Amino acid sequence: MAQSIQDFHDDPRNADIRIWVNGELKHRNEAVVSVFDSGFVLGDGVWEGLRIFGGHPAFLDAHLDRLYEGAKALAMDIGLNRAELTDAIYATLAANGMHGDGAHARLMVTRGVKRTPYQDPRATIGRATVVIIAEFKTAKPETLAQGLNLFTVHVRRGFPDVQDPKLNSHSKINCISACIQAYTAGADEALMLDPHGFVATCNSTHFFIVRRGEVWTSSGDYCLGGITRANVLQICREAGIPAREKNFSLTEVYGADEAFVTGTFAGLAPVRQVDGRTIGDGAPGPMLARLRALYAELVQRDIAARAATRAA
């Protein structure tokens, strides 16, 4: 049965989580926003997913950089500075007893409540809506072990003058359409092409291949500026592993030695098949194993620095 890399085993502790809604921590059954909220009415908002290690959000600075850049692009005032938003994240984690690993938080900001359901931002009244949902969850170990089956969909990643793929907005219908086509075809996730027919990204993760000892990912022109994607490129540089951001075709994907996807939630996950073609021998390869180890080290460095900053 096809399943997303975002799938997880249910944790009973999530039934009683507290959710941060505009400065208040509310039980999940009481955490609500208005039906006039810009996010509900129009998908007008930006968001970030945060993986929690040792009670700290990994690579928080990079995530906040992307969040505030997206809000600025949308002429949206978050209403909280970085320090205040960071404190809100930690308050949410503390309220839920999330002092270790195995948690994931979703930070969402919308333009706020509208006086009428209409797209013009000037119809918004009051401040932005800020929500932080922290849950006990990790990617399914069996999915990380066996790998994903991808299907190339007809839905493309478009030009930035239509909807900029660099913007991590609530408006995800492009990716949702791709996801639907993939799972109805029996795959786990969609592989999406750019307008020129080159490989761009997946519907919820970034895509990499390994060919003759080199790590390839897309040019980046038609995909979100992924935090984990950037970290993989960084660890390749640090370890002297040839890594390229370039245009490549499906033919080069089918003939790859390895393939994998990256994302905040699952980290690095193998791809065993694309469009019915087995990648390599269909099992996680040596490059992925090496990169996973290097990524784990990078996470620990970041978390140690974050912990020291909080303790200061």
N, C-alpha and C positions, 0 to 999 in steps of 0.2 A: 504494500500500500504506500502510495506517495505521501511524503510528509515534508514540511518545511524545515529548514535548518533552524528556524525560530521556535520549533516545537520543544516542549519540556514536559517532564513528569510533574503532575499536580502535587503541590505541597499544601497540607492542611493548614499550615500557619498563615497562608495568604487569606484565609477567610476572615481574619481579624486585623488586617493591616490598617495602619493609619495613613491617610493621604493628605498631603499639604495642598490646601486650596486657598490662595490669596491670604496667606499668613495664619491660617487655622489648620490644625491637624484634626481630621475627621475620620471616623470609622468608614470603611469602604462603602457601607450601606447608606451612609449619609453624605458622601462626597459627590456633590452634583454641581452642575453649572446651568445657567439659564438657557432656555430654548432660543433666546435671542442672541446668544453668544456668537461672535464672529466665526469661531472655529466650527461650531455646529451648523450655522447657516451657510457658510461659504468655504470652509477649510482655510480660513485666513489666519495663519499662524506659523510658527517655527517650533522645532522640537529637537531634542537630543536623547540618545540612549546612553546610559552609563553602566559599565560593568564594575561591580564592587569587589574589591580584594582587601582583606584585613580591615574591613570597615571604612575603606577609602575608595572614592571613585577614581578609576584609572584614567590617566591622560585628561584630567579635568580641564586644564588650561586650554588644550586644543579644542575640546568640545565647547567651552565657553566662547572661544574665539569665533568658532563657526556659528554659534547661536546668535551672538551679538552682530556679526557681519550680516547674517540673514535678516535679522530684525531691522538693521539699518537700511538694507536694500528694499525692504517693504515699508520704510518710513514708519516703523512701529517702535513705540517707546515701551520697553519692558517694565519700567517703573522701579526696578531694583538694580543697584550696581553689582559688580562681580562679587564683591565681598559679601553683600547681603544675600545674593543668590546662593553662594557657596554655603553660607550659614544655614540657609533654608534646606539645602540638600542634606547637610549633616544632621540637622534637627529631625528630618524625616527618617533618616537611617537610625538615629538614636531612639526615636519613638517606637520603632519596630524591632529594636534589639538586634540590628544588623551590624554586628561588630566583627564578623569574619568574612569568609568568602561565600560564594553561592547566592549572591543577590544581584539584582539588576534594577536600575531605576530609569524611569522615563520622565524627562523634564519637558513640559509643554507650555508654550506661551501663545495666546491668541490676542487679537487686537482688543477684545473685550466685548461688552454687551452693546447691542445696537438698539436704537429706538424703534427701528422697523427692519424687517428682513430684506435688506438691500445692500448691494455690493459696495457702494461708495464709502470709503473709510470715514468720511466726514459725518456719516450717520451713526458713528460710534459714540456712546456716552460713557464717561467714566474711564477708569484705568484698564490696563491690560489684565487678562486673566492668566494667572500662573498656577500650574498644577504640577505636583511631583508625586508620581506613583512608584513606590519601591516594593519589589516583590522578591520572595525567595524563589529563585529559579536559575537553572543552568541548562545549556543545550543537552539533549539526550546523548548519553555516552555511546549508545549503539549507532546513532546517526553519524557521530564524529568518527567512529571506527570503520563503518562500512562505506561511507561516502555518499555523495549525492548523484542523482540522475538528472541531468539538465536537458531542456528542450528549447531550441531556438524558435522564438515566436515572431510573428509578423509585426508586433508593436515595437516601434523604434524609439530610441532615445533621441529627442529632437534638438533643434537648433535653439540657442539661448535667447533668440529674439521671439520665440514662441512661448516656451516656459523653460527658464534657465535650469538645467540639471544640477548646477552648483548650489541651488537653493534648497535647503532641507525643510521644505514647507509641509504643512498639513495636507496640501492638495496632492495626493498620491495616486490619482486615478490612472495615470499612465502606467505606473508600476502594478497597480491592482489589475488592470486589464491584462497585462503580461502574465501575472501570476495565475489568473483564471485560465488563460489559454494553456499554460504549462501543466497545471494540475488536471485539467480535463483531458490532456493528452497522456496522462499517466506519469508525468515527471514530478520531481520534487520542487524544482524552481525553474524560472525562465532565464534563458540567456538572451540578451537583447543586443541588437546591432545598432550602429549609428546610422545617420542618414546616407552615408556612402557605402554601407554594406560591411564595414569592418566591425569587429567585436567591440562592444562598449562596456557592458556591465551586466549584472544579474538584477532581478527585480528587487531584491533586498540585501544583496551582498555585492562585493567586487570580485572580479574574476581574474585568475592568473593561470598561466601555463608554464611548463618547464620544457625546454628544448635544448638538448646537447649541453647541459650544465648551465644554461642561462634561464633566468626568470623573466617572463614577459607579462606585462599587463597593458591595458589599452593606453592610448595617448592621454587619456584623462579629459579630453575636450568635451565629452558628452556624458560624463558621469559625475556624481557627487564627489566632493573632495573628502574621500573616506579617511577617517582617523587611523583605522587599522591598516588600510591600504598604504598610507604614508609611512606607518611604522614598519611595515614589511620592507618597503623600499629602503628605509633607514638602516635596518639591521643587515640588509644585503650589502649596503655600502660599507658598513662597519666591519663586516666579516669578509669583504673582498669577493663577494658573490656577484657575478655579472647580472645586472638587472636593467631592464629596458622598458620605458614607456613608449609604445609604438603602435602603429596600425598593423593589425594582422587579421587574416581571414579565417573562416571556418575550416578550410583545408588544413591550415597550420594547427588549428585546434585538434582536429581529428588525428593528426599525426604526432601529437605531443607525447612526451615521455611521462609527464604528470600534469595534473590540473588540480587547482584548489580554489576555494573562495574565502574571502575574509570579511569580518564584520565584528562590531563591538560585542555582540551577545555571544557568539560561538568562537570567536578568535579565528583560527585557521582550520578549515574543514576540507577533506579531500573530495574530489569529483571522480567518480568511477566511470561515468558514461555521459556522452553528449550526443543527442540525436541518434541513439541506437549504436553509436560507435564506442567501443570500450577504449578508455584512455590508458595507455601503457598496458600493464597486466591487470588493471581493474582494482588494484589495491593501493593503499597509501604508500607513496614512494619515499626514497631516502632524502630528497631535497625537502619535502614537507616535514619530515621528522626533524631535520636540522633547523629549519625555520621555526618550527614550533618551540624548540628548546631555546633558541635565541630570543623569540618573542616573549617567552616566560621570563627570561632574564631582564628584558627591557621593562616589562610590567613591574617586576620587583624593584627595579631602580626607581621607577616613577613613584611607586607607592611609598618607598622609603623616603623619598624627597618630600612627598605630600605629607607624610606623618610628621616629619621633622618641622615642616612649615606650620602645621596645626599645633604642634607642641610648643613652638616658640612664643 
